[in-house]
Amino acid sequence: MDPRLQEILSSIEMCITTTKLMEQAMDKNTSIQQLRLMLRQVSHCIFLMEPLLPSANWRDKVVLCLSQIRKILLLYSRVINTTAEYTMSKDTRWYLSNRMQFCLNEIACIISADTVENEPSTGAFISGVDSALQMLAMPGNAIPNVEPLLCQALTIAKLSNTMNANEITAGCQQVIKERDKLQQDRNNQLNIMTMTGAIELLERRVNTAVLVLFIQ
């Protein structure tokens, strides 16, 4: 592995360690100290990645994750600074820490798999949708493998707000339901049409969620 990538991964590990400490912080002063440390560490990660971003295969996906990390840090800072006393609940600390760790781990996985194509985060999902719809439109009894596109959709759901995440999850469940019905009767044209509709609806929901992420 490129030594520069290895240095980035090591820096990400330090961020994850600090994130876990932030979750355990029980008073305001400790939380502020950990937040400042996290800001320095994230800034250092960005400093290490910045020279590689223009030509990196993983540029778009990492930028998307970094935008989520920025929102989490802003939220964490707002909660700390808007209260005279430290009132952040255990559940809130867990949620922010869990979401931060997910984004950091996602960046580490993306960088580690440095052989992927340079495409937006929805690229693999769109390819999966196109492949599934083409197979459904072809004569015969073939049933498309929807697992890859469902995995991509759920990955985007984890980065999205609650409303979009719930809609994507429900869309995935509907695709699975229609796939199961089609497996029971592959010659039923109505089953083919309803599965096609479920995939197209899921695609619209994922595209909406990604658009919101970029706007925010």
RODO-481161 format. One line per field, with one value per residue (C-alpha): x, y, z. Coordinates in nm, 2 decimals. Example, Ala and Ser with C-alpha at 12.3 -4.5 7.8 and 13.67 -1.06 7.14 Angstrom:
! residues 2
X [1.23, 1.37]
Y [-0.45, -0.11]
Z [0.78, 0.71]
***
This chain:
! residues 216
X [0.00, 0.11, 0.28, 0.07, -0.25, -0.11, -0.05, -0.41, -0.54, -0.33, -0.47, -0.82, -0.76, -0.66, -0.98, -1.18, -1.01, -1.09, -1.45, -1.48, -1.34, -1.59, -1.87, -1.74, -1.69, -1.91, -1.85, -1.84, -1.47, -1.37, -1.61, -1.47, -1.11, -1.20, -1.39, -1.09, -0.86, -1.10, -1.11, -0.73, -0.72, -0.98, -0.80, -0.48, -0.66, -0.79, -0.44, -0.30, -0.58, -0.59, -0.29, -0.44, -0.80, -0.78, -0.68, -0.80, -1.05, -1.22, -1.26, -1.64, -1.72, -1.47, -1.59, -1.94, -1.83, -1.64, -1.94, -2.13, -1.84, -1.85, -2.23, -2.17, -1.90, -2.11, -2.40, -2.17, -2.03, -2.38, -2.50, -2.20, -2.20, -2.57, -2.60, -2.46, -2.43, -2.33, -2.67, -2.59, -2.76, -2.59, -2.81, -2.70, -2.34, -2.38, -2.56, -2.31, -2.01, -2.17, -2.24, -1.89, -1.73, -1.94, -1.82, -1.46, -1.47, -1.63, -1.35, -1.09, -1.27, -1.30, -0.93, -0.82, -1.01, -0.82, -0.90, -1.26, -1.36, -1.38, -1.75, -2.00, -2.13, -2.44, -2.25, -2.25, -2.61, -2.72, -2.53, -2.71, -3.05, -2.98, -2.87, -3.18, -3.42, -3.26, -3.29, -3.65, -3.73, -3.57, -3.78, -3.73, -3.76, -3.43, -3.46, -3.20, -2.96, -3.07, -2.84, -2.56, -2.79, -2.97, -2.63, -2.54, -2.88, -2.85, -2.50, -2.64, -2.93, -2.68, -2.54, -2.88, -3.12, -3.39, -3.67, -3.47, -3.31, -3.65, -3.78, -3.48, -3.51, -3.88, -3.80, -3.54, -3.79, -4.04, -3.79, -3.72, -4.09, -4.15, -3.84, -3.98, -4.32, -4.15, -3.95, -4.28, -4.42, -4.17, -4.42, -4.65, -4.63, -4.79, -4.51, -4.25, -4.42, -4.45, -4.08, -3.98, -4.19, -4.03, -3.68, -3.76, -3.91, -3.61, -3.38, -3.58, -3.55, -3.18, -3.12, -3.32, -3.12, -2.79, -2.90, -2.99, -2.65, -2.47, -2.69, -2.63]
Y [0.00, 0.36, 0.49, 0.80, 0.60, 0.40, 0.73, 0.84, 0.51, 0.55, 0.90, 0.77, 0.51, 0.80, 0.98, 0.67, 0.63, 0.99, 0.94, 0.66, 0.88, 1.15, 0.90, 0.83, 1.20, 1.27, 1.65, 1.96, 2.04, 1.69, 1.70, 2.03, 1.90, 1.58, 1.79, 2.01, 1.71, 1.55, 1.88, 1.88, 1.51, 1.54, 1.85, 1.65, 1.37, 1.62, 1.77, 1.42, 1.34, 1.68, 1.63, 1.29, 1.40, 1.55, 1.22, 0.97, 0.70, 0.75, 1.13, 1.17, 0.90, 1.04, 1.40, 1.28, 1.11, 1.42, 1.64, 1.41, 1.43, 1.81, 1.80, 1.57, 1.78, 2.10, 1.93, 1.80, 2.15, 2.31, 2.07, 2.14, 2.52, 2.59, 2.45, 2.60, 2.26, 1.93, 1.77, 1.55, 1.22, 0.89, 0.80, 1.13, 1.06, 0.71, 0.83, 1.09, 0.86, 0.57, 0.79, 0.94, 0.60, 0.48, 0.77, 0.72, 0.35, 0.41, 0.64, 0.38, 0.10, 0.32, 0.42, 0.06, -0.06, 0.18, -0.02, 0.09, 0.31, 0.69, 0.73, 0.91, 0.71, 0.62, 0.48, 0.12, 0.15, 0.29, 0.02, -0.24, -0.08, -0.07, -0.43, -0.55, -0.36, -0.49, -0.84, -0.80, -0.66, -0.95, -1.26, -1.56, -1.64, -1.49, -1.32, -1.04, -1.05, -0.74, -0.79, -0.56, -0.27, -0.32, -0.31, 0.02, 0.16, 0.08, 0.23, 0.56, 0.52, 0.51, 0.85, 1.01, 1.19, 0.98, 1.04, 0.95, 0.66, 0.52, 0.56, 0.38, 0.10, 0.06, 0.06, -0.21, -0.42, -0.38, -0.49, -0.80, -0.87, -0.84, -1.05, -1.33, -1.31, -1.33, -1.64, -1.82, -1.74, -1.63, -1.63, -1.38, -1.05, -0.86, -0.98, -0.86, -0.52, -0.47, -0.56, -0.32, -0.05, -0.13, -0.10, 0.23, 0.37, 0.27, 0.44, 0.77, 0.76, 0.69, 0.98, 1.21, 1.12, 1.17, 1.51, 1.62, 1.50, 1.71, 2.02, 2.00]
Z [0.00, -0.07, 0.24, 0.21, 0.23, 0.53, 0.71, 0.64, 0.78, 1.09, 1.14, 1.10, 1.37, 1.60, 1.52, 1.60, 1.94, 2.02, 1.92, 2.17, 2.44, 2.35, 2.40, 2.76, 2.86, 3.16, 3.21, 2.99, 3.02, 2.92, 2.62, 2.50, 2.53, 2.33, 2.07, 2.02, 1.99, 1.73, 1.53, 1.51, 1.42, 1.15, 1.01, 1.00, 0.81, 0.55, 0.53, 0.44, 0.19, 0.02, -0.22, -0.33, -0.38, -0.73, -0.89, -0.63, -0.72, -0.39, -0.40, -0.43, -0.17, 0.08, 0.03, 0.10, 0.43, 0.53, 0.49, 0.73, 0.98, 0.96, 1.04, 1.34, 1.48, 1.44, 1.62, 1.90, 1.95, 1.95, 2.22, 2.44, 2.40, 2.43, 2.78, 3.10, 3.25, 3.08, 2.99, 2.70, 2.75, 2.72, 2.42, 2.25, 2.31, 2.18, 1.87, 1.78, 1.85, 1.65, 1.35, 1.36, 1.38, 1.09, 0.87, 0.97, 0.91, 0.58, 0.47, 0.59, 0.39, 0.08, 0.09, 0.16, -0.15, -0.37, -0.69, -0.72, -1.01, -0.97, -0.96, -0.73, -0.42, -0.61, -0.91, -0.81, -0.70, -1.04, -1.22, -1.01, -1.08, -1.45, -1.46, -1.26, -1.48, -1.80, -1.68, -1.58, -1.93, -2.11, -2.21, -1.99, -1.63, -1.50, -1.16, -1.10, -0.81, -0.61, -0.31, -0.44, -0.51, -0.17, 0.01, -0.17, -0.09, 0.28, 0.29, 0.17, 0.42, 0.71, 0.60, 0.54, 0.77, 0.96, 0.71, 0.40, 0.58, 0.67, 0.32, 0.17, 0.42, 0.34, -0.03, 0.02, 0.21, -0.07, -0.33, -0.13, -0.09, -0.47, -0.54, -0.32, -0.50, -0.84, -0.73, -0.65, -0.99, -1.25, -1.54, -1.37, -1.57, -1.28, -1.04, -1.29, -1.32, -0.94, -0.89, -1.16, -0.99, -0.65, -0.79, -0.96, -0.65, -0.44, -0.70, -0.67, -0.29, -0.30, -0.55, -0.33, -0.02, -0.20, -0.33, 0.02, 0.15, -0.11, -0.05, 0.32]
***
